[in-house]
Amino acid sequence: MSALQHSVEQFLYRKSELCDQQDWDAYIALFDEQSEFHLPQWESEHVYTTDPKRSMSLIYYSNRSGLEDRVFRLRTGKSAASNPMPRTLHMISNVRISEREGGELEVRVNWNTLYHRQAMSEQFFGRCTYHLQPVGDSWKITRKHVVLLNDTINSVLDFYHL
């Protein structure tokens, strides 16, 4: 395994771990201040929206402040749908890396999140594309684009499920 592959995988494993531990400050610190977070809505069985400014999205934050606002609502109890917080377990696989201009990477992964809340267990799964910018000996997320494959769900959906 190359050093780059190992570094990126360890970064993504750490991101998953921080989310599962609900260590929100450390989790948010992994995202660049201008990072975009997009979870498109499906238009049909095999086509999802591509432009969050012209089409519906399940979640769209044009920068990190959207995540920061969600975390604020979780911490202050202003998110009734997230009270109590579920227990989650994030798993990623099939990490594929390609280089972009300016030293940035495009990283595609498959993911699965198991969660449990109030005697109900469920899962979400799909594909995700990250844009990562090198920062020191680690990375910052400059874009997270999530495709949720099981979008007919029986529960709430928030950033910590993805």
N, C-alpha and C positions, 0 to 999 in steps of 0.2 A: 504494500500500500504506500502510495506517495505521501510525503509530508503534508502537502496541500490537502489531499483527501482526508487525512487523519485530522488535521487542524479544523477543517470545515465540519466534519462529522462531530468532533468533540464540542464545537461551538453550538451546534444544533441540539446535541444531547443536553448540554447545559441549559439552553433556552427552555427545553421541555421540562427539565428538572425544576427550574425556577418557577415555571408556571404551576406545576403540580404542587410545589411547596407554598404557593401563593406568596412568594417573595417578590411583591410587585415592584418595589424600587429597583432591585437588581434586574428584573425582567424588562422593565421599561428602558433601563439604561442600555440595553442591547440594541435599541432602535435609535437611528439618527433622528435629530429633531425634525428633519424634513421628510422622514420616511412615510411612504404611502402604504395603507393597509386596505386591501380590497377583497371582498367576498361577493362575487357577482351572483345574480339571480339567474335561474334557468329560464330561457325563453320558450324552449321546447324540450323534448326528451333528450336531445343530443347537442343543443346549442345554448350557450350561456351568453349573457350580456358582456360586452367588452369595453364600453365607454361609461364609466361611473357618473359622468357629468350629463349624459344624455339618456341613460337607461336606468332601470331599477337595480339596486344592489341590496343584498341582505345586510352587509356592513360595508361602509366606505368612510375612511378617514384620510383626508388629504395630507395630513402630517401627524406627528406623534401626539399632539394635543388631544386628539380623539381618544387615544388609549389612556392618556392621563386623566381625561374626564371620566371614562368608565371606571378606572381604578378609584378615583375620588368617590364616585357613587357607591362602589362596593364598600369602601372603608367607612363611609358615613351612614350606611344602611339605607341609602336613597334608591337602591335597586331592589325592589320587592321581589322581582323574579330571581334574584341571586341570593336570597336569604332563606334558609342558610346556604352558604356556599357549598357546592358539590365537591366531592373528592374526585380527582381526575388522574388519569395515567396516560401520558402522551407517548406514542411510539412512532418512530420514523424508519423508513427503509428506502432502498434503491436511490441512494444519494448520487446524483449526477451533476458534474461541474463543467461549466464552460466559461471561457474568459470573455469579458466585455471590454469596451474601451476604458481607458483611464485606470486600469488595474482592478476594476470592479469585476466581481464574479456573478454569474447566474447559476443558481443552485436549484435543481428540481428534485423533489422528494415525494414519496408516497407517505401518507400518515394515517394514523388511527388513534382516536382518543376514546378511552373508556371513561365513563363517569357514573357516579352514584350519588343520589340525593334523595332523602326522605323515602327510603325503602324501594327506590326505583333505580335500576341500572339500565344504561343504554350506551350506544356508541355512535360516534361520527367518524367518517373516513373520507379520504379524497386525495387530491394532489395539490402540491404547493410549489410555487416558484418564488425564491428569494433572490434579491439583489443584495450582495454583500460588498462593503467597502473595507479594505484593510485599514486597521487602526492599531498601531503598535504591533504587538504579537497576536492580536485577535481581530475581530470583525465588528462592524456595525451593520444593521439591517437598514437598507435604504428603500426597500420595497418588499412587501409580502402580498402575494396574490394567491388566494386560496380557491380551489374548486372543490366544493362539497358535493360528493357523489350521492349521498343519501339525504337529499334535501327535504323529503317528506318525513317529518319528525314529530314526536309526541311531547316535546318539551321546549323550553326556551333555548335560545342560541346566543352565545356571546363570544368575545374574543378568546376567552380561556378554554373554550371547547375545541379550538382550531389549532 
